[in-house]
């Protein structure tokens, strides 16, 4: 996939060389080319009282997959309620273009993922298992790039294996260690549906099997497109388990149970606001406005909101606005 692709260049463990190549391409092909003023008539709720950003002109951005667009819209609406004029440049093609916009100051703020920052942008091969330690490491190292990471959420958009609730009534699996035990006890029972890339990468299925002491027969591993995996796990017996993203709206919509990565093999991709440092120096109020929002963002909230867009077909902007109003952060008009 190219450097402007939104879904796969989120930072799924791309190495420093790939990131450097993508960055060069992004500079020539993925710049900020569009945007429109956020026209909503919103006012402060629990945040933005006193309209501390009155007179400020700020640009929000995001990558081009549903979750990140929703999060970008949330930021824009909160800043708007606090008095700022907001230019909406969400839905940029790929991770690298949004990243460059923040670094260069073409955009002021967005939600980014700690694993993407640590591995893709900063070029580290090994993730840090503790989510707080990883956030701190990203925050400290990214300062040299003129990017400030505000406190992270518990929303963690990472890889996982999931099982249908119906099938799990028989097996009662809770963790990946439970899967490893089942594979030893009854090898034929553990069938897994995965994408081609996940099936071959050391940081995918092979590495996971090694970390958990599993050795699945080749015939038990079925490769397919990501979108089909959810349906196969939910509706058929061909895949007991499937590769999923933890915040995907189809997890809840299709009644899947995500198994706990109890050995912390997969990297943490916690969402956190990032701000162009000079912008934050000029408007330090941004941190106080976004912190309460970030504290409310969980993996379960992301599943719910992503499902509204990806399963029900709702507009990401409206989904973000409805949730902010429901939670009391902002008010209409």
C-alpha positions in Angstrom: 0.0 0.0 0.0 1.1 3.5 -0.8 2.3 6.2 1.7 -1.1 7.9 1.4 -3.2 4.9 2.4 -5.2 5.6 5.5 -5.9 2.2 7.0 -2.7 0.3 6.7 -0.3 3.1 7.2 -1.7 3.8 10.7 1.6 2.3 11.9 1.0 -1.4 11.9 4.7 -1.9 12.8 6.2 -0.3 9.8 9.9 -0.1 10.3 12.0 3.1 10.1 13.1 2.5 6.5 9.5 2.2 5.3 8.5 5.3 7.2 11.4 7.3 5.7 10.4 6.2 2.2 6.8 7.0 2.9 7.7 10.4 4.3 9.5 11.4 1.2 6.5 10.4 -0.9 4.1 12.2 1.3 6.0 15.5 1.0 5.4 15.4 -2.8 2.0 13.7 -3.0 -0.1 13.9 0.2 -0.2 17.5 1.3 -3.1 19.5 2.7 -5.2 20.2 -0.4 -8.7 20.8 1.0 -10.5 21.9 4.0 -13.6 23.9 5.1 -14.6 25.9 8.1 -16.4 24.0 10.8 -19.8 25.8 10.7 -21.6 24.2 13.6 -23.3 26.5 16.1 -22.1 24.9 19.3 -21.4 26.3 22.8 -19.6 25.2 25.9 -20.9 22.4 28.0 -18.6 20.9 30.7 -15.6 22.2 28.7 -14.9 25.6 27.0 -16.7 27.7 29.6 -15.7 31.3 29.2 -14.7 30.6 25.5 -11.0 30.7 26.2 -10.1 30.3 22.5 -12.1 33.4 21.3 -10.2 34.9 18.4 -8.1 31.8 17.7 -7.9 30.2 14.2 -7.0 26.5 14.4 -6.8 23.6 12.0 -7.7 20.1 12.9 -6.7 17.0 10.9 -7.0 13.3 10.9 -6.2 10.2 8.8 -8.8 8.7 6.5 -10.3 5.8 8.5 -13.5 6.2 10.4 -12.2 6.1 14.0 -9.6 8.8 13.4 -12.0 11.0 11.5 -14.5 10.8 14.4 -11.7 11.7 16.9 -10.6 14.6 14.7 -14.2 15.9 14.5 -14.4 15.7 18.3 -11.4 17.9 18.7 -12.7 20.4 16.2 -16.1 20.7 17.9 -14.6 21.1 21.3 -12.3 23.9 20.1 -15.2 25.5 18.2 -17.3 25.5 21.4 -14.4 27.1 23.2 -14.6 30.1 20.8 -12.1 29.2 18.1 -12.6 29.4 14.3 -11.9 25.9 13.2 -10.7 24.7 9.8 -11.6 21.1 9.2 -8.9 19.2 7.3 -9.8 15.8 8.6 -9.8 12.7 6.3 -6.3 13.2 4.9 -5.0 10.2 2.9 -2.8 8.2 5.2 -0.8 8.5 8.3 2.2 10.3 6.8 0.3 13.3 5.4 -1.5 14.0 8.6 1.8 13.6 10.6 3.6 16.0 8.3 0.8 18.5 8.7 1.3 18.5 12.4 5.1 18.6 12.3 5.1 21.5 9.8 2.3 23.5 11.5 0.0 23.2 8.5 -2.4 21.6 11.0 -2.5 22.3 14.7 -3.9 19.2 16.3 -5.2 15.6 15.8 -5.5 12.3 17.7 -2.5 10.0 17.0 -1.6 6.5 18.3 1.3 5.9 20.6 2.4 2.7 18.7 2.4 4.6 15.4 4.5 7.4 16.9 7.0 5.0 18.6 7.4 2.5 15.7 6.5 4.3 12.5 7.5 7.9 13.1 10.4 7.5 15.5 11.7 4.3 14.0 11.9 1.9 17.0 11.7 -1.8 16.2 10.4 -3.0 19.6 7.3 -1.6 21.3 7.3 -0.8 25.0 4.8 -3.2 26.7 3.6 -0.8 29.4 1.2 1.7 27.7 2.1 4.6 30.0 5.8 4.1 29.6 5.4 4.0 25.8 3.4 7.2 25.9 6.1 8.9 27.9 8.8 7.7 25.7 7.0 9.0 22.6 6.2 12.3 24.3 9.8 12.9 25.3 11.4 11.9 22.0 8.9 13.6 19.7 9.5 17.0 21.3 12.5 17.4 19.0 10.1 17.3 16.1 8.0 20.2 17.4 5.2 17.9 18.4 3.6 17.7 21.9 1.8 14.6 23.0 -1.0 15.3 25.5 -2.1 12.6 28.0 -3.4 9.4 26.3 -6.7 7.6 26.5 -7.3 4.0 27.3 -8.7 3.6 23.7 -6.3 1.0 22.3 -6.6 0.2 18.6 -4.4 -2.8 18.3 -4.4 -6.3 16.9 -6.3 -9.1 18.7 -7.9 -12.5 18.2 -11.6 -12.7 18.6 -14.2 -15.5 18.9 -18.0 -15.5 18.5 -19.8 -15.5 21.8 -21.8 -18.5 20.6 -18.7 -20.6 20.0 -17.1 -19.4 23.2 -20.0 -20.8 25.2 -18.3 -24.2 24.5 -14.6 -23.3 24.9 -14.8 -20.5 27.5 -11.6 -18.8 26.2 -10.6 -15.5 27.9 -6.9 -15.0 27.0 -4.4 -16.0 24.3 -2.8 -18.3 26.9 -6.2 -20.1 27.0 -6.0 -20.5 23.2 -2.4 -21.9 23.5 -3.7 -24.5 26.1 -6.6 -25.5 23.8 -4.2 -25.9 20.9 -2.0 -28.3 22.9 -5.0 -30.2 24.2 -7.0 -30.3 21.0 -5.0 -29.0 18.0 -7.8 -29.5 15.5 -10.1 -27.2 17.4 -8.1 -24.0 16.9 -8.7 -22.7 13.4 -7.7 -19.1 12.7 -8.7 -16.7 10.0 -6.1 -13.9 9.3 -5.0 -11.5 6.6 -2.0 -12.5 4.4 0.3 -10.0 6.0 -0.6 -11.0 9.6 0.0 -14.6 8.7 3.6 -14.1 7.7 5.0 -11.3 9.9 7.1 -11.8 12.9 5.0 -9.2 14.7 1.8 -11.0 13.6 0.7 -14.6 13.8 4.2 -16.3 13.7 5.5 -14.1 16.5 2.3 -14.5 18.5 2.6 -18.3 18.3 6.2 -18.2 19.5 5.4 -15.8 22.4 2.6 -18.1 23.5 4.2 -21.5 22.7 1.7 -22.4 20.0 2.3 -24.4 16.9 -0.8 -24.4 14.7 -0.9 -26.8 11.7 -0.7 -24.9 8.4 -4.2 -26.3 7.5 -5.7 -24.5 10.6 -4.6 -21.1 9.3 -6.9 -19.6 6.7 -6.0 -16.4 4.9 -8.5 -13.9 3.6 -9.5 -10.3 3.3 -9.9 -8.4 6.6 -13.6 -7.7 6.0 -14.4 -11.3 5.5 -12.8 -12.4 8.7 -15.4 -10.8 11.0 -18.2 -12.5 9.0 -16.5 -15.9 9.0 -15.8 -15.8 12.8 -19.4 -14.7 13.5 -21.4 -16.8 11.2 -19.5 -19.9 10.2 -17.6 -22.8 11.8 -14.6 -22.4 9.4 -12.8 -20.0 11.8 -13.0 -20.5 15.6 -10.8 -17.3 15.9 -10.1 -14.3 13.7 -7.7 -11.4 13.5 -9.5 -8.2 14.5 -8.8 -4.6 15.5 -9.8 -4.1 19.1 -11.8 -0.9 18.4 -13.6 -2.1 15.2 -17.3 -1.5 15.4 -18.0 -5.0 14.0 -16.6 -6.6 17.2 -19.7 -5.5 19.1 -22.1 -5.6 16.2 -21.3 -9.2 15.3 -21.2 -10.3 19.0 -17.6 -11.2 19.1 -15.4 -11.5 22.2 -11.9 -10.1 22.1 -9.3 -12.4 23.8 -6.9 -10.8 26.2 -3.3 -10.6 25.1 -2.1 -11.6 28.6 1.6 -11.7 27.6 1.4 -8.2 26.0 2.7 -9.4 22.7 0.9 -6.8 20.5 2.0 -3.2 20.7 -0.2 -0.6 22.3 -1.9 1.9 20.0 -3.4 4.3 22.6 -5.0 7.4 21.1 -3.7 10.7 22.4 -4.0 14.3 21.1 -0.9 15.7 19.5 -0.4 19.4 19.0 2.0 21.4 17.0 4.2 22.7 19.8 4.2 26.3 18.8 0.4 26.3 18.7 0.3 24.9 22.2 2.7 27.6 23.4 0.3 30.2 22.0 -2.8 28.5 23.2 -2.0 26.4 26.3 -5.8 26.2 27.0 -6.0 23.4 24.4 -4.6 20.9 26.8 -7.2 21.7 29.5 -10.0 21.5 26.9 -8.9 18.1 25.5 -7.9 16.3 28.7 -11.5 15.6 29.9 -12.5 14.4 26.4 -9.5 12.0 26.2 -10.2 10.5 29.7 -13.7 9.5 28.4 -12.3 7.7 25.3 -12.1 3.9 25.8 -11.9 0.9 23.5 -15.6 0.2 24.1 -16.6 3.8 23.3 -14.6 3.5 20.0 -16.3 0.2 19.1 -19.7 1.9 19.7 -18.9 5.0 17.6 -17.1 3.1 14.9 -20.1 0.8 14.5 -22.4 3.8 13.9 -20.2 4.8 10.9 -19.0 1.4 9.5 -22.0 -0.7 10.3 -24.9 1.8 10.3 -23.5 4.2 7.7 -23.8 7.4 9.8 -21.8 10.5 9.2 -18.6 10.7 11.3 -19.1 14.4 12.1 -22.6 13.8 13.3 -21.5 10.7 15.3 -18.8 12.8 17.0 -21.2 15.7 17.7 -24.0 13.5 19.1 -21.6 11.8 21.5 -20.1 15.1 22.7 -23.5 16.5 23.4 -24.7 13.3 25.1 -21.6 13.3 27.3 -22.2 17.0 28.2 -19.0 18.3 26.7 -20.7 20.8 24.4 -24.2 22.0 23.7 -26.1 22.8 20.5 -26.3 26.5 19.4 
